[in-house]
Amino acid sequence: MWNLKKSNFLIYNISHFYTDPNYLKFYINIRAKIGSTV
């Protein structure tokens, strides 16, 4: 279940990275909280 959510989360990040110029900061914060090496 976590792998599926992680995949969807990654796709969500990629799509927003190109559409929202302010999303990079949010992505970095989330990534730091998760502690993931995605």
MDTraj code that builds the backbone (N, CA, C; nanometers):
import mdtraj as md
import numpy as np

residues = "MET TRP ASN LEU LYS LYS SER ASN PHE LEU ILE TYR ASN ILE SER HIS PHE TYR THR ASP PRO ASN TYR LEU LYS PHE TYR ILE ASN ILE ARG ALA LYS ILE GLY SER THR VAL".split()
xyz = np.array([
    [0.0834, -0.1199, 0.0000],
    [0.0000, 0.0000, 0.0000],
    [0.0872, 0.1254, 0.0000],
    [0.1943, 0.1226, 0.0823],
    [0.2821, 0.2388, 0.0901],
    [0.3537, 0.2620, -0.0428],
    [0.3913, 0.1525, -0.1106],
    [0.4595, 0.1667, -0.2392],
    [0.3689, 0.2333, -0.3419],
    [0.2414, 0.1952, -0.3406],
    [0.1455, 0.2531, -0.4342],
    [0.1281, 0.4021, -0.4060],
    [0.1130, 0.4350, -0.2787],
    [0.0974, 0.5757, -0.2411],
    [0.2235, 0.6545, -0.2742],
    [0.3370, 0.5923, -0.2556],
    [0.4644, 0.6583, -0.2837],
    [0.4775, 0.6871, -0.4333],
    [0.4343, 0.5934, -0.5162],
    [0.4398, 0.6115, -0.6609],
    [0.3480, 0.7250, -0.7040],
    [0.2253, 0.7249, -0.6506],
    [0.1299, 0.8300, -0.6838],
    [0.1811, 0.9655, -0.6378],
    [0.2441, 0.9670, -0.5206],
    [0.2988, 1.0909, -0.4656],
    [0.4098, 1.1449, -0.5547],
    [0.4916, 1.0552, -0.6065],
    [0.6013, 1.0955, -0.6939],
    [0.5469, 1.1551, -0.8235],
    [0.4459, 1.0894, -0.8817],
    [0.3823, 1.1394, -1.0036],
    [0.3205, 1.2764, -0.9775],
    [0.2570, 1.2898, -0.8608],
    [0.1949, 1.4169, -0.8220],
    [0.3004, 1.5266, -0.8128],
    [0.4137, 1.4946, -0.7544],
    [0.5232, 1.5910, -0.7420],
    [0.5747, 1.6348, -0.8782],
    [0.5962, 1.5381, -0.9663],
    [0.6486, 1.5679, -1.0994],
    [0.5540, 1.6590, -1.1765],
    [0.4242, 1.6281, -1.1728],
    [0.3267, 1.7072, -1.2471],
    [0.3205, 1.8503, -1.1949],
    [0.3281, 1.8661, -1.0627],
    [0.3192, 1.9993, -1.0044],
    [0.4500, 2.0773, -1.0171],
    [0.5589, 2.0062, -1.0280],
    [0.6888, 2.0721, -1.0416],
    [0.6936, 2.1571, -1.1687],
    [0.6219, 2.1123, -1.2715],
    [0.6217, 2.1835, -1.3990],
    [0.5080, 2.2843, -1.4104],
    [0.4091, 2.2762, -1.3208],
    [0.2929, 2.3643, -1.3324],
    [0.2899, 2.4724, -1.2256],
    [0.3582, 2.4494, -1.1138],
    [0.3564, 2.5458, -1.0034],
    [0.4989, 2.5891, -0.9686],
    [0.5347, 2.7142, -0.9972],
    [0.6704, 2.7629, -0.9720],
    [0.7068, 2.7663, -0.8243],
    [0.6063, 2.7650, -0.7371],
    [0.6319, 2.7690, -0.5931],
    [0.6312, 2.6300, -0.5321],
    [0.6108, 2.5285, -0.6140],
    [0.5946, 2.3926, -0.5622],
    [0.7273, 2.3302, -0.5194],
    [0.8369, 2.3801, -0.5750],
    [0.9678, 2.3225, -0.5432],
    [0.9981, 2.3327, -0.3939],
    [0.9679, 2.4482, -0.3345],
    [0.9909, 2.4668, -0.1909],
    [0.9063, 2.3688, -0.1108],
    [0.7796, 2.3533, -0.1502],
    [0.6895, 2.2605, -0.0819],
    [0.7408, 2.1172, -0.0945],
    [0.7868, 2.0812, -0.2138],
    [0.8371, 1.9465, -0.2382],
    [0.9585, 1.9167, -0.1505],
    [1.0474, 2.0132, -0.1385],
    [1.1672, 1.9952, -0.0555],
    [1.1285, 1.9747, 0.0906],
    [1.0305, 2.0519, 0.1378],
    [0.9854, 2.0389, 0.2766],
    [0.9235, 1.9020, 0.3014],
    [0.8376, 1.8575, 0.2117],
    [0.7728, 1.7268, 0.2252],
    [0.8774, 1.6160, 0.2198],
    [0.9706, 1.6282, 0.1270],
    [1.0735, 1.5263, 0.1099],
    [1.1604, 1.5162, 0.2355],
    [1.1869, 1.6292, 0.2972],
    [1.2675, 1.6305, 0.4190],
    [1.1919, 1.5644, 0.5341],
    [1.0609, 1.5881, 0.5392],
    [0.9798, 1.5305, 0.6466],
    [0.9687, 1.3792, 0.6313],
    [0.9536, 1.3346, 0.5076],
    [0.9412, 1.1909, 0.4822],
    [1.0762, 1.1220, 0.5031],
    [1.1832, 1.1927, 0.4704],
    [1.3160, 1.1352, 0.4839],
    [1.3425, 1.0349, 0.3734],
    [1.2781, 1.0565, 0.2598],
    [1.2902, 0.9631, 0.1486],
    [1.4005, 1.0065, 0.0534],
    [1.4543, 0.9108, -0.0216],
    [1.5586, 0.9416, -0.1189],
    [1.5027, 0.9348, -0.2598],
    [1.3774, 0.9693, -0.2750],
    [1.3103, 0.9639, -0.4056],
    [1.3739, 1.0672, -0.4982],
])
top = md.Topology()
chain = top.add_chain()
for i, resn in enumerate(residues, 1):
    res = top.add_residue(resn, chain, resSeq=i)
    for name in ("N", "CA", "C"):
        top.add_atom(name, md.element.get_by_symbol(name[0]), res)
traj = md.Trajectory(xyz[None], top)
